[in-house]
């Protein structure tokens, strides 16, 4: 069930209606839980069982960890949670990738092995809800949290439908306290929540799908090598598409949750206005970057064991972050590039004096453009179908090789205009939030913007494409 579909509009309307009927808070939570299972079952009903297994496992394991005084027993129960959640990920997401590389490795040493073809369907959103459920167990293990006393609340935490399949990845400490008492949604909250949903669907349907997706497919889904201009245009188009697609989902999810009285964390803070790569990862997919920081980078030692170990920890974290996105060497390279960027940035910061010149607006803007250009290079590996295609397109971008595939000049103008508009919005809003910007906007202008968004969605809905991050 896609946010940008009429089915979801009807579904959400019914959920919102039932949520505001005079039921008890417990009944309302049951309604939300069953609505969440129905929302997920719309893709593939049997996979709801995986949600139940993750929920029950972490619910039981967390209590066992909390009640145990033996470090060995605590570690045993933690391994159960890790085994179940990561086992699902490895089986459904990485078994084909691992088998393919095993066959290649055996072939290199002269052993011919032809395994049976795996026909495994990837459950939608499995990377998101397994990380979310697992974080609860890890927080109990680390002593940051005590076990929650309501299985209903915990089940709703794992399966809450607005953010179930593509985030934001929510922490139990942020979500579960909201389950204690019903927070009646005020008129202003409802209005802002619906406005965020409208903005998110506009980003997805109009910008990502309607304006940019077709150009991305022209460059990335054909066998021909593009020329430099076409390679840059197609990559810029994907740079805009991936942001508007994923941020569109997150914005819609946050708005839908707000309409139901729940607060979800921001997942994006105008990332294309980042100055440097540490800044980028504080603005892009924030719920994942903070998850990797708290549950991987810091346990590895973070920056507490010397600069060399810090570099290793950074690279490992980014490589695993790349693999989290998908079972492909492209994602490994994508993560490796980000790890390299972060390490080089740290080395430069250590060796270069903090001159006032670096803080000048002109220099900040130039650093921002350099950051954006290097981020664009990483998106090639994120989008291309295989490593060979990635190398071809990067070669065209860097003018190392010139192909015959080109885009008409008018298409290039559309791409550059659209992406430039996204960049302009990010730079204008980089030091604020949408809420702050909206609070300073006159009511008549807000009404005009909302009307324009709605009209654009109706007039140019784009093709029926699933959200990109559903595959993760």
N, C-alpha and C positions, 0 to 999 in steps of 0.2 A: 504494500500500500504506500504509494508515493505522496509526499506532502503536496506536490504540484499536480494533484489529480482531483477530480470531482468526487471520487469515492472517499478520499480523506476529508474533504469539506463536509460531506454528510456524516461521516464517522465522528469527526471532531465536534460537529454541532450536537449530535446525540449525546456524546460524552459530557459536553459542557452543560447540556440541559439536565442530565441526571445528576451531575455534580452540584447543581444549584437547587435541586429539589430538597424538601425538608426531611432528609434522611439523617440518621446518626452519622458521626464522623467515621465510625468503624464501617458502616455500610458504604459510605462514600469511598473509603479506601479499597474495599472489596470490589466495588464497581470499577475503580481505576485499575486494579490488578487484572480483572478479567478482560477489561478493554485492552490492556497491554498485551495479554496473551493472544487475544483476537488479532490485534495489530500485527504481531509477529507471525502468527499462523497464516496470515494472508499470503505470505511468501511460500512457506512449506510447512504444513502443520506438524509433521513428525518431529521437526527440529525443536519444537517447544519442549520436548523431553530433555534436551540438552540444557535448557534454561532451568528446568526443575532439578536436574542433577547438580549443576553448579550451585544453585541456591541451597539445596539441602546439605550438600557436602560442606560448604563454607560455614553454614549456620552451625552444624554439629562440630566441625573442627575448631572453630573459634572458641566455643564453650570449653572444649577439651583442653585447648592450649591455656586458656585463662585459669582453669581449675587445677592445672598440673604445676607442681613445684619442681619437677625434675627437668633439667635442661634437655636431656636425651629424649624424654617423652614429648616435650614441647616441639623439639625438632622433628620427631617422628610424625606428629600430627600436621605440622607445617608441610612436610614432604607429601603427605596425603593430598592437601589442598593444591600444592604445586603440581603434583602428578596428575590430578584430575583436570585442572584448568589448562595447564600447559600441554597435557596429553591430548586434549581435544584439539588444541591449536596445531600441534605437530601432526596429528593424524589427518585432520580435514584440510589443513592449509599447506603443510610442508612435506607430506609423505611422497607426493609425486615428484617434487623438486629433489628430495633426497635420493629417491630411487633413480631418477634421471642422471644425477651426478655420480652415483655409485656405478651405474652402467658405463658411463664415460671413463671413470677411473679404472675399472676393470679392463676396458678396451685398451687403455694406454699401456697396460702391462701384459697384453696379449690374451686376455681371457674374454671369451665371447659369452655374454649372458643376455638372454631375451626374456625379461620378466613379463608376466601377464599385464595387460593394460589396466591401469587403475581408473575407475569411473566414479570418482568421489565428488559429490556436490558440496561446495563450500557453503556452510550456513551463513546467512547474511548477518553482519555485525558481530561475528564471534570474537574478533579481536577486541572489540569494545567491551562487551559485557563480561568476558572472562577477566580482563584487566580490572574492571570495576569490582567484581565480586572478590577477586584475589586481593585487592587492596585492603578490604575489610579484615581478612585473615592476617595479613602482614601487619596491619596497625595493631591488632590484638597482640600479636607475637612481640612487637616492639614495645608494648605497654603504652601506646598512644591512645588506646580506646578500650572500653569495656564492652563485653558482649551485650547486644541489644536484647530486650526482653520480649519482643514481639516478632514472631515469625512472619506475620502479615506485613509489618512495616519493612522487614528485611527483604521479603519477596518483592514488595513494591519498589524498593531501592534498586534491586538488580534488574527489574523488568520495566521500569517506568517508561511508557511508550514514546514520549517526545524525543528522548535522547538514546533510546535503546540500541538502534542499529548504526549510528554514526556519531555518537557523542553529543555534547561534551562528556568525557569520562568523569563521573561525579564521585566524590569521596563520601564514605558513610558518615563521617563526622559533620559534613555539610548538609546531607540530605535527611538522615534519620531524625534529627531533632525537629524537622519540619513536620514529621508525621505525628507528633504528640497531640497537637491541637489543630483544628481546622482554622486556617486563616482566611476569613472571608475576603474575596477579591473585591477591591473597591472599583468604582466606575473608572477612575483614572488608570488604575492598574490594568483593568480589562482593556481599556482603550489603547494603552501603550503596548500590551501584549499582542493585540490584534494588529497594531501598526508594525511591530517587529515581524510578525508572521507575513504580513504583506510585503515588507521590505525583503525578507528572506526569499520568498517565492519570486519576487521581481529579479533578484540577483540570479536565481537559478534559471527560471523559465525565459526571461527576456535577455539578460546579458550572457550568461554562460551558454545556454542552449540556442537562443535565437540569434545572437550576434556573433558568437565566437566558435561554437563547436564545429560547424561545417568547415571552417578554414583549418582548424586543427586536424580534422580527419583528412582533408586534402593533402596535407604535408606529411602526416605521420602514418597514414594507413595505406599508402601506395608504395610501390617498389622503386619508383624513380627517385633519383637524388635531386634535391632542390638546389637552386642557386642561392647565393648568400642572402639576398634580400628576402626571398621566399622562406628560407630557413629561419631567419630572424622574425619574420612576420608570423609564421606558424608557431614558433616558440613563444613569442609575445602573446599570441592568441591563447595558447594553453596556459600561460602564466596568469592571464586574466580569467580564463575559464575555471582553473582549479581553485582560485580564490573564491570567485562568485558562487561556484557550485558548493564548495565545502562550507564557506562562511554563510552561504544562503541556508544550508541545512541547519547549522548551529543557531543562526539567528531565528529561524522558524521554530526550532526546538525550544529555545529560551522563551520566545513569545508564547508558545502553546503552554509551557509549564506555568508561566506567569498568569495566564488566563485561569489556570486551575489552582492558583494560590501558592505555587512552588517557585523557588528561586534557584536557577542553575547558574554555574559560573561562566563568565565570559570565556570564549575560546579563541577570539581574534581581537587584536588591538591595532588595526591598520598596519599590517606587517610590511607592506611595500614602501613604507616610510622609515624602515629600520635603518639605523646608521651602525653598521657592523653586524656580525652574525650572532653574537651573544644577544644583541638587541632584537634581532629577527626571531630568535627562539623564545624570547619573552613576549612575542606578539603573535606568533604563528602556532596554531594547534596547541594552545597553552595547557590544556588538560593532559595531553600526552607528554609534552616536554617536562612538565612538573612531575608527572608520574615517573618518567624515566630518571629524573633527577633524584627523587625521594626514595625510589625503590631499587635503583640500579647504580647510578653514578655515586651517590653518597655511601651506600654499603660497600662499593668497590674501594672506597677510600677518598673519593672526591678530590679536593685539592689540598688534603692534609698531609700528604706523604711525599712532598717534593714535586718539582716541576715536571720531571720525566714521568713519574707515576701519574701525575695529573693528565699529561698528554695521552698516556695509554688508556686511562679511565675514560677520557673524552671520546677517544676513537672507538673503544669498545661500546660505549653507550650509543653513539651515533650509528655504528654498524648494526647493532641490535635494533635500534629505532628504524633503520632502513628495512631490515628483514621483517619487522612487525608489519610493515605495509604490504609485503607480498613475497611469495616464494620465487624469487628471480634474482639473477646476478645484477640486473639493472638497479634493483633497490639496494643491493649491497654497495654498488658504486655510488648511488645517490647518497646513502648514509656516509660512505667514506669521504666523499667530497665535502659534505657538511662538517665532518670531523676534522678534515684537513683545514678548512676555512677557519674553524674555531681555534685550532692549534696555532696556525700562522698569526691569527689576530692576537692571541695571547702573547706570542713571541714578540710581535711588533710593539704591543703595549708595554712590555717589560723593557724593551731596548730604546724606545723613542721617548724623548722628554715630553712632558705635558705642556707644550707651548700654547700660549693664548691663541695662536693662529688657528689651531685645530678646532677651537670653539666658535670661530667666526661662522655666521650663517652660510656664506658662500662655500666654505670648506665643508661644512656639515652636509650641504646639499650635494657636493661632489662625492663625498664619501657615501652618501645615500644612493646616488646613481650607480656607483661602483658596486655597492652591495647588491642592488637590484639586478645589475647585469650579470653578476656571478651567480645569483640565485636562479636567473633564467637558464644558465647553463645546466644547473642541476636538474631543472624540470625536464630537460631533454631525456635524461635517463629514467625519470619517473613516468614519462608518457610513451616513449618508444616501445614497440612490441618486443624487441630483443636487443641484445648488446651490440650486435652488428649494425642495426639501424640507428642506434644511438650514436655510434662512432661516425657513421655517414653524415648525420645531421650536424653534429658538433664540428666535423671537418668543413661542412658548408658554412656554418656560422663564422668560423675562424678564417674563412676564405682559403683554406688549405686545398679544397677541391670544389669545383663548380659543376653542378648538375644541370639538367635540362628542364627540370620541373620549376615552374614559376607561377606566381599569382598575378592576376590582372591588377593594374595600378589602383583602380577604384577599390578593390578588395583590400589592398595594403592600406589605403587611406582609412577605411572603416576600422581595420584592426588597430592602427596607430591611434586613431581618434578615441576608440573605446578604451584602450589600455591607458592612454594619457589621461583620460577622465578619471579612471580608477586611481591612478597615481596622484592626481591632483587632490582628490577627495582624501586620500590617505595622508598626504602632507598637510592639508588644512586641518585635519582632525587628529594628528598624531599625538598631541599632548592633551587630549580631552577624551570624552566618551560620547557615545550617541545620546545618552540621557542628558548630559550637560549641554550638548549642542542643541538638542530639542527644547530644553527648558529656556534657552535664550532666543528661540525662534518665535516670531509673532504667530498668533493662532491662525491668521489668514494664510500665512505662507505654509504652515504645517498642513493646513487643509488642502492647499493647492498641490503640495508634494504628494500627499496621500492619494488624492484624486488622480494625479498623473501616473503614479505607480499602478493603481488599479486599472486605469485605461490602457496602459502599456501591456499589462498582463493579458487583458482581454483581447487586444488587437494583435499582439505578437506573442503567443504562448510558447512558441518553439516546438520542436519535436518532443515526443514522449520518451525522454532519456532518464534512466535511473541516476541517482546521485553517484558520483564517482567513488566516494568513500564507502559505498555499500559493499564493494568487492573486498574490503579489508576487514 
